[in-house]
Amino acid sequence: MKKRVEVAAAVITRPDGRFLLGQRAPGTFYPGYWEFPGGKVEPGEDARAALVRELDEELGITAHTCWPWLMREHDYEHANVRLHFFEVPEWSGTVNDHVHSALEWQQADHLTVAPMLPANGPILKALQLPREMAITDAARLGLDAQLAAVDAALARGVRLIQVRDGTLPAEARAQLARAIVARAHAAGALVLINGDAALAEAVGADGVHLREDQLVGLSARPDFPWVGAACHSRASLESAAALGLDYAVLGHVLPTPSHPDRPAIGWDAFTHLVTHLSIPVFAIGGLDASHLREARAAGAHGIAAIRGSWSA
Ligand SMILES: Nc1nc2c([nH]c(=O)n2[C@H]2C[C@H](O)[C@@H](COP(=O)(O)OP(=O)(O)OP(=O)(O)O)O2)c(=O)[nH]1
């Protein structure tokens, strides 16, 4: 049996959104490859404490905020590595590297360094996923008001829209989806279609958002650049991860008028359900952009909202 190594790794960000990568030094495992700063968790240490220690030892910085983000397992020749990724948006000190041969501040959609350590490909894709998902509600708002709300959301920086509205007549839904794709793509935003791969294909959307009943029993990832799923249990989250989906949406976290019949799970249960999952998870249910920090502290990648997306 290969040995298991626990590693804590940091997505250290600057206010401009760039994150830090380091190049592994000659004489180490995978020399010349790029990685997120971090290192092995010592016996008796938890991953967060290991991260804070490594950032101090390696870079001379003090991490003030470490949000758990996701975990990836990778089988290297020497060991099975479990990488516990954290986001570190708040830190102090001057970066003074003691272990890497170079450091670079990078953007996920425009990487200028290579190669990355083999385990890290999905991490870079996850970093391209926006933090806020706005979910359409045209059946309640009306089609024109929904499109005006999409324009307003794009103007305030929303870059991920899910077209839901499964109750609209097919032709009206297709028109809505087409109009949203045109607006979103002009603004550099992604559009996902809820539950309908054929419509996603027909309107040139970026992917599909699967309902939980579609996820169950699926044997392969649908062929789109972006695919995610709605989940209400650990079993569903694990199916989404096993299929290699890009994200899951889990809720509902707070009480919401959209589901008065089901109780809210709250943040503690959310954290418990997403711990050690390998894909990013959006929190949903009674949330808006003002909950983003709370959501990320609880281990969410970001927030998804129906009502909360269109009122701001
Ligand atoms: N720090 C870090 N390690 C990563 C990343 N991706 C990835 O696969 N790894 C792997 C490479 C190593 O097997 C392990 C990190 O171990 P490490 O940095 O403490 O040290 P190392 O393997 O060079 O060995 P050592 O000198 O500490 O014994 O995790 C990443 O992005 N950052």
The ligand as an SDF file (V2000), in Angstrom:
LIG
                    3D

 32 34  0  0  0  0  0  0  0  0999 V2000
    2.2960   22.6270   -1.6050 N   0  0  0  0  0  0  0  0  0  0  0  0
    1.6780   21.9880   -2.5890 C   0  0  0  0  0  0  0  0  0  0  0  0
    1.8420   20.6550   -2.7480 N   0  0  0  0  0  0  0  0  0  0  0  0
    1.1850   20.0840   -3.7650 C   0  0  0  0  0  0  0  0  0  0  0  0
    0.3590   20.8300   -4.6470 C   0  0  0  0  0  0  0  0  0  0  0  0
   -0.1490   19.9910   -5.5990 N   0  0  0  0  0  0  0  0  0  0  0  0
    0.3350   18.7550   -5.3160 C   0  0  0  0  0  0  0  0  0  0  0  0
    0.1010   17.7360   -5.9360 O   0  0  0  0  0  0  0  0  0  0  0  0
    1.1530   18.8020   -4.1960 N   0  0  0  0  0  0  0  0  0  0  0  0
    1.8230   17.6460   -3.6140 C   0  0  0  0  0  0  0  0  0  0  0  0
    3.2860   17.5950   -3.9460 C   0  0  0  0  0  0  0  0  0  0  0  0
    3.8780   16.8800   -2.7320 C   0  0  0  0  0  0  0  0  0  0  0  0
    3.6990   15.4850   -2.8880 O   0  0  0  0  0  0  0  0  0  0  0  0
    3.0180   17.3280   -1.6060 C   0  0  0  0  0  0  0  0  0  0  0  0
    3.5930   18.5420   -0.8970 C   0  0  0  0  0  0  0  0  0  0  0  0
    4.6270   18.1730   -0.1140 O   0  0  0  0  0  0  0  0  0  0  0  0
    5.6980   19.2340    0.4010 P   0  0  0  0  0  0  0  0  0  0  0  0
    5.6270   20.4960   -0.3650 O   0  0  0  0  0  0  0  0  0  0  0  0
    5.6260   19.3030    1.8760 O   0  0  0  0  0  0  0  0  0  0  0  0
    7.0440   18.6340    0.1750 O   0  0  0  0  0  0  0  0  0  0  0  0
    7.8840   17.7750   -0.7720 P   0  0  0  0  0  0  0  0  0  0  0  0
    7.0650   16.7470   -1.4700 O   0  0  0  0  0  0  0  0  0  0  0  0
    8.7020   18.6560   -1.6140 O   0  0  0  0  0  0  0  0  0  0  0  0
    8.7760   17.0170    0.2590 O   0  0  0  0  0  0  0  0  0  0  0  0
    9.5340   17.3520    1.6080 P   0  0  0  0  0  0  0  0  0  0  0  0
   10.7980   17.9570    1.1740 O   0  0  0  0  0  0  0  0  0  0  0  0
    8.7110   18.2310    2.4800 O   0  0  0  0  0  0  0  0  0  0  0  0
    9.6950   16.0020    2.1920 O   0  0  0  0  0  0  0  0  0  0  0  0
    1.7650   17.6880   -2.1960 O   0  0  0  0  0  0  0  0  0  0  0  0
    0.2300   22.2160   -4.4700 C   0  0  0  0  0  0  0  0  0  0  0  0
   -0.4420   22.9260   -5.2150 O   0  0  0  0  0  0  0  0  0  0  0  0
    0.9030   22.7640   -3.4240 N   0  0  0  0  0  0  0  0  0  0  0  0
  1  2  1  0
  2  3  2  0
  2 32  1  0
  3  4  1  0
  4  5  2  0
  4  9  1  0
  5  6  1  0
  5 30  1  0
  6  7  1  0
  7  8  2  0
  7  9  1  0
  9 10  1  0
 10 11  1  0
 10 29  1  0
 11 12  1  0
 12 13  1  0
 12 14  1  0
 14 15  1  0
 14 29  1  0
 15 16  1  0
 16 17  1  0
 17 18  2  0
 17 19  1  0
 17 20  1  0
 20 21  1  0
 21 22  2  0
 21 23  1  0
 21 24  1  0
 24 25  1  0
 25 26  2  0
 25 27  1  0
 25 28  1  0
 30 31  2  0
 30 32  1  0
M  END
$$$$
